[in-house]
Amino acid sequence: MNRLFRWLVLVAVVLSFGTVTLTYAGDPPAAKSAKIVQGEVLRIEGEFYVVKDASGKEVRLHVDKDTRLDGTPKAGDRIEAQATADGHATSIKPAM
């Protein structure tokens, strides 16, 4: 009986390590650092869109082939962009 109890405890401990690993694996760090930028496109400088946000601050967004664009924004357009903490735009669409 004592031997069976030890075996069951060992199995429970081993299985719990796998659960902890899966919990951390499903939470990508990039998703935590995402931000939304809404505002008016002031100008486009090569791969960078300069946007004036609601507080009046100018924000530079890096746009490349990986950025999902809904339409073709130009200076004067109001947009909503999802961006990483370091300013890379992952998607840009017209603001509603």
C-alpha positions in Angstrom: 0.0 0.0 0.0 2.8 2.4 0.9 4.5 1.6 -2.4 1.4 2.4 -4.4 1.0 5.7 -2.6 4.6 6.7 -3.4 4.1 5.8 -7.1 0.9 7.9 -7.3 2.7 10.9 -5.8 5.6 10.5 -8.2 3.2 10.4 -11.2 1.3 13.5 -9.9 4.5 15.5 -9.5 5.8 14.6 -13.0 2.5 15.5 -14.6 2.3 18.9 -12.8 5.7 19.9 -14.3 4.3 19.4 -17.8 1.3 21.6 -17.0 3.5 24.4 -15.7 5.6 24.3 -18.9 2.5 24.5 -21.1 1.1 27.4 -19.2 4.2 29.5 -19.9 4.6 28.4 -23.5 1.2 29.7 -24.6 1.8 33.3 -23.6 4.0 35.0 -26.2 5.9 38.0 -24.8 5.2 40.2 -28.0 1.5 40.2 -27.3 2.1 41.8 -23.9 4.0 44.7 -25.3 1.5 45.6 -28.1 0.0 49.1 -28.2 -2.7 50.8 -30.3 -1.9 54.1 -31.9 -4.8 56.2 -33.3 -4.3 59.5 -35.0 -3.6 61.5 -38.2 -0.8 60.6 -40.6 1.4 63.7 -40.8 3.9 62.4 -43.2 5.5 59.2 -44.6 9.3 59.0 -44.5 10.4 55.9 -46.3 9.5 53.0 -44.1 8.2 55.2 -41.3 4.7 56.7 -40.8 4.7 59.8 -38.5 1.3 59.9 -36.7 0.0 62.7 -34.4 -1.9 60.8 -31.7 -4.9 62.1 -29.6 -2.6 63.8 -27.1 -0.7 65.7 -29.8 2.4 63.6 -29.6 4.2 62.6 -32.8 4.7 58.8 -33.0 7.0 57.1 -35.6 5.8 53.8 -36.8 8.0 51.4 -38.8 6.1 49.9 -41.7 7.5 47.0 -43.8 6.4 44.0 -45.9 5.2 42.3 -42.7 2.8 45.1 -41.8 -0.9 44.3 -42.7 -2.3 47.4 -44.5 -6.0 48.0 -44.9 -5.8 50.3 -47.9 -3.0 52.8 -48.7 -2.8 55.5 -46.0 -1.5 58.9 -47.0 -0.8 62.2 -45.2 -4.0 63.6 -43.7 -5.7 60.2 -43.2 -6.8 59.1 -39.7 -5.6 55.6 -38.9 -5.5 53.0 -36.1 -2.3 51.0 -35.9 -1.3 48.1 -33.8 2.4 48.3 -32.9 5.0 46.7 -30.8 6.6 48.5 -27.9 9.6 49.3 -30.2 7.4 51.1 -32.8 7.0 48.4 -35.5 3.4 48.6 -36.9 1.9 45.1 -37.2 -1.3 46.4 -38.8 -2.7 49.7 -40.0 -6.4 50.4 -40.9 -8.5 53.5 -41.3 -9.8 54.9 -38.0 -13.5 54.7 -37.3 
